[in-house]
Amino acid sequence: MNSRYLQVLGIPGFVGVGLLLFCASFYFSALAPAQIQLDSARSDARKLAATLRAPEPNVHVAIVEADASSTGLKPASDPIEIIRRLNAAAETAAITIDRSSYTISDKDGRRRIKVSLPTKGGYLPIRSYLREALTVGRSAQIDSLVLQRARATDQVLDADLKLSFELDAK
């Protein structure tokens, strides 16, 4: 009987039927279950995206503008006083400053101190520190802020802060 089918189909037809049977078994054993998993994952992704877009009813976000009057201190204009206050603010916020460096520049008749502070701490303590640091000196500004985590599960961030403050003209 095999020889009769072989004569009718020939060798190419016989190989084609074998490939057809192989493809059908591969589809039902591997591709169909994977398609079900993919559909399930897409459904979960749509549900998560919908929850992220929908605001929670009891969550209130408040942005607090810090100024010198909130700390009760007059903004410093002496470089040593600025560094001292930045270090005190770091202790208060419970963040670690690895090292600090600063440069003083005279540009267009204005003196500024630029401070570089690589730090480690949680997100909220770093944010609290920045709020306090911006009240330390006059015309305070954040020149650069880089936040990094070694792993997504780490609670401690590595932050590279670059701040600048206006100094008294001399």
SULFENUR-V980607 format. One record per pair of residues at least 24 apart in sequence whose ideal C-beta (glycine too) atoms are under 10 Angstrom apart, sorted by the first residue. I is the first residue (numbers start at 1). J is the second residue. Records with the same first field share a line. If there is no record, write none. Layout:
I->J + J
This chain:
64->127 + 131
65->131 + 134
66->128 + 130 + 131 + 132 + 133 + 134 + 135 + 140
67->134 + 135
68->134 + 135 + 136 + 137 + 138 + 140
69->135
70->131 + 132 + 135
71->131 + 132 + 135 + 136
72->135
73->135 + 136
74->138
75->134 + 135 + 136 + 137 + 138 + 139 + 140 + 165 + 166
76->113 + 135 + 136 + 137 + 138 + 140 + 165 + 167 + 168
77->111 + 113 + 137 + 138 + 139 + 165 + 166 + 167 + 168 + 169
78->113 + 137 + 167 + 168
79->103 + 104 + 111 + 113 + 115 + 137 + 165 + 167
80->113
81->136 + 137
82->113 + 115 + 133 + 136 + 137 + 138 + 140 + 163 + 165 + 167
83->113 + 115 + 117 + 136 + 137
84->136
85->132 + 133 + 135 + 136 + 137 + 165
86->115 + 117 + 129 + 132 + 133 + 136 + 137 + 161 + 163 + 165
87->117
88->132 + 136
89->128 + 129 + 130 + 131 + 132 + 133 + 134 + 135 + 136
90->117 + 119 + 121 + 125 + 126 + 129 + 132 + 133
91->129
92->125 + 128 + 129 + 132
93->119 + 121 + 122 + 124 + 125 + 126 + 127 + 128 + 129 + 130 + 131 + 132 + 133
94->121 + 122 + 124 + 125 + 128 + 129
95->119 + 120 + 121 + 122 + 125 + 126 + 128 + 129 + 130 + 156 + 157 + 159 + 161
96->120 + 121 + 125 + 156
97->121 + 129 + 159 + 161
98->158 + 160
100->161
101->162
102->163 + 164 + 165
103->164
104->167
105->164 + 167
106->167 + 169 + 170
109->169
110->139 + 166 + 167 + 169
111->165 + 166 + 167 + 168 + 169 + 170
112->137 + 138 + 139 + 141 + 143 + 164 + 165 + 166 + 167
113->137 + 163 + 164 + 165 + 166 + 167
114->141 + 143 + 144 + 162 + 163 + 164 + 165
115->143 + 161 + 162 + 163 + 164 + 165
116->143 + 144 + 160 + 161 + 162 + 163 + 164
117->159 + 160 + 161 + 162 + 163
118->146 + 158 + 159 + 160 + 161 + 162
119->147 + 157 + 158 + 159 + 160 + 161
120->156 + 157 + 158 + 159
121->155 + 156 + 157 + 158 + 159
122->154 + 155 + 156 + 157
123->147 + 149 + 155 + 156 + 157 + 159
125->156 + 157 + 159
126->156 + 157 + 158 + 159 + 161
127->159
129->159 + 161
130->159 + 161 + 163
133->161 + 163 + 165
134->163 + 165
136->163 + 165
137->163 + 164 + 165 + 166 + 167
138->165 + 166 + 167 + 168
139->164 + 165 + 166 + 167
140->164 + 165 + 166
141->165 + 166
